[in-house]
């Protein structure tokens, strides 16, 4: 799989879906899906266990497709590109031209 343009810890904005406009930090990235802090909240029914003795309904973030979020720099959404080769490869914000990492 190609190098992901969105990484864990990035500030992103949801650009489509029920949480359109929500900004949050990326909690995880895996297989083309991202989990954004406070976005795409779902309720899960859990059985009782040692860690959760009562069980019940738990609200948590669900994964969403990576194409539904855009990187935020200086309050504006931007596309991400790459510059350099090999070990010198860096992510670059298209709107400002600055390196992200």
Beta strands, then each sheet from edge to edge (+ up, - down):
strand 1: 11-14
strand 2: 23-30
strand 3: 33-36
strand 4: 41-46
strand 5: 56-61
strand 6: 64-65
strand 7: 69-73
strand 8: 76-78
strand 9: 80-83
strand 10: 90-93
sheet 1: 6+ 3- 2+ 1- 7+ 8-
sheet 2: 4+ 5-
sheet 3: 9+ 10-
end
